[in-house]
Amino acid sequence: MPAQDRSFDEDDGFSGESSQGIDEPDGLLSRDLEGPAGHAAGGAPQPPPDTYWALSRTPLTSLAFTLPLVMAYEGGVLLLGRGAPRNGADVWLRQLLDALGFGGYFLLPLLTIVGLLAWHHVEHDRWRFSPVVLAGMCLECLILAAVLVGLARLQSRLWPLDVGAGVAAFGARFIGFCGAGLYEEVLFRLLLLPAVGWVIARLGATPPAAAAWAVLTTSVLFAAAHYVGPLGDTFDLHSFAFRTLAGLFFAILFFVRGFGIAAGTHAVYDMIVGFR
C-alpha cells in the first residue's frame, strides 16, 4: 500500500482468508457470529440462503470472482518474463513451496484454487454461483475501495504522506496490482489470520480476544512486510500507520464479507491509487 508511488502492495504484497478462519477448535469467530450462512444449534452446517450477502461470501463465489485476478497476474508474469513485477507475497509463498520440495510454477495458483474448492466442500454449500452476484461484488469492491481511498486522504490531512510519481508501465503496474490483491490476501488473511488466531486461542484467550489480537497482529505484519527485501520501501512511520489501518480494513472485510470481496477491494484500491 503506497506511501510513495506504489500502492501498498504493488510489488511486495501478501494475503489470506477463510471467513470461517479463526474458529476451528474453539468456535472462534464461528459462522453464527459471522453472518447468515451459519450452523444450526445442533452443529449441522446449513446452506446459505439465496441472498446476495450470503452467496457473495461462499468460497465458490470467491473463487469465481478472483479467478480473473489469478489469470491476469499469472498470465501477465509469463508474458512479461523476467521483467514482470513479481508480488512479494507470491515470491515468499513460492519460496516456501520450494523449501518443502514443491517447485512447480503453477502449483501456487493451483493450490489457491483447490483450497477454495475444498473449503467450499467443507462448508457444505451448494455448488452454484450467480453472474448477477459477481456483478454486484464488482460494484461493492469499487465502493469499499473508495472508502479506503477516503480514509487515506483523511490521514494525509491529519498526517501527510509523501507520495511520489509512478514510473512503471501501465501493463506491468496492472499485473502487480492484480497479484497484490490476490496473494497478499491469500497470505495475510486466508493463511496467517486463522493460524495466528488459533495459536492465541491455544494460549488461553477467549474467541473474541483471539480474533481481535489475530486481526491486529496480522495487520501489523502486513504493513511491515512492505519494507522487506530489495523491492521494499524505505521504512516510514506515516506509510506504516496507514498500511496497518488498511490491514485492519481488509481483515474486517475478510470476516464480514469473505475472501472475494477482500481480494477484489484490495486490487481495486491499488489500481485507483496507482493509476491516478
C-alpha positions, 0 to 999 in steps of 0.5 A, spaced: 500 500 500 503 506 497 506 511 501 510 513 495 508 511 488 506 504 489 500 502 492 501 498 498 502 492 495 504 493 488 510 489 488 511 486 495 504 484 497 501 478 501 494 475 503 489 470 506 482 468 508 477 463 510 471 467 513 470 461 517 478 462 519 479 463 526 474 458 529 476 451 528 477 448 535 474 453 539 468 456 535 472 462 534 469 467 530 464 461 528 459 462 522 453 464 527 457 470 529 459 471 522 453 472 518 447 468 515 450 462 512 451 459 519 450 452 523 444 450 526 444 449 534 445 442 533 452 443 529 449 441 522 452 446 517 446 449 513 446 452 506 446 459 505 440 462 503 439 465 496 441 472 498 446 476 495 450 477 502 450 470 503 452 467 496 457 473 495 461 470 501 461 462 499 468 460 497 465 458 490 463 465 489 470 467 491 473 463 487 469 465 481 470 472 482 478 472 483 479 467 478 480 473 473 485 476 478 489 469 478 489 469 470 491 476 469 497 476 474 499 469 472 498 470 465 501 477 465 508 474 469 509 469 463 508 474 458 512 479 461 518 474 463 523 476 467 521 483 467 514 482 470 513 485 477 513 479 481 508 480 488 512 479 494 507 475 497 507 470 491 515 470 491 515 468 499 509 463 498 513 460 492 519 460 496 516 456 501 513 451 496 520 450 494 523 449 501 518 443 502 520 440 495 514 443 491 517 447 485 512 447 480 510 454 477 503 453 477 502 449 483 501 456 487 495 458 483 493 451 483 493 450 490 489 457 491 484 454 487 483 447 490 483 450 497 477 454 495 474 448 492 475 444 498 473 449 503 467 450 499 466 442 500 467 443 507 462 448 508 457 444 505 454 449 500 451 448 494 455 448 488 452 454 484 454 461 483 450 467 480 453 472 474 448 477 477 452 476 484 459 477 481 456 483 478 454 486 484 461 484 488 464 488 482 460 494 484 461 493 492 469 492 491 469 499 487 465 502 493 469 499 499 475 501 495 473 508 495 472 508 502 479 506 503 481 511 498 477 516 503 480 514 509 487 515 506 486 522 504 483 523 511 490 521 514 494 525 509 490 531 512 491 529 519 498 526 517 501 527 510 504 522 506 509 523 501 507 520 495 511 520 489 510 519 481 509 512 478 514 510 473 512 503 471 508 501 465 501 501 465 501 493 463 506 491 468 503 496 474 496 492 472 499 485 473 502 487 480 496 490 482 492 484 480 497 479 484 497 484 490 490 483 491 490 476 490 496 473 494 497 478 499 490 476 501 491 469 500 497 470 505 495 475 510 488 473 511 486 466 508 493 463 511 496 467 517 489 470 520 486 463 522 493 460 524 495 466 528 488 466 531 488 459 533 495 459 536 492 465 541 486 461 542 491 455 544 494 460 549 488 461 553 484 467 550 477 467 549 474 467 541 473 474 541 480 476 544 483 471 539 480 474 533 481 481 535 489 480 537 489 475 530 486 481 526 491 486 529 497 482 529 496 480 522 495 487 520 501 489 523 505 484 519 502 486 513 504 493 513 511 491 515 512 486 510 512 492 505 519 494 507 522 487 506 527 485 501 530 489 495 523 491 492 521 494 499 520 501 501 524 505 505 521 504 512 516 510 514 512 511 520 506 515 516 506 509 510 506 504 516 500 507 520 496 507 514 498 500 511 496 497 518 489 501 518 488 498 511 490 491 514 485 492 519 480 494 513 481 488 509 481 483 515 474 486 517 472 485 510 475 478 510 470 476 516 464 480 514 464 479 507 469 473 505 475 472 501 472 475 494 470 481 496 477 482 500 481 480 494 477 484 489 477 491 494 484 490 495 486 490 487 481 495 486 484 500 491 491 499 488 489 500 481 485 507 483 491 509 487 496 507 482 493 509 476 491 516 478 
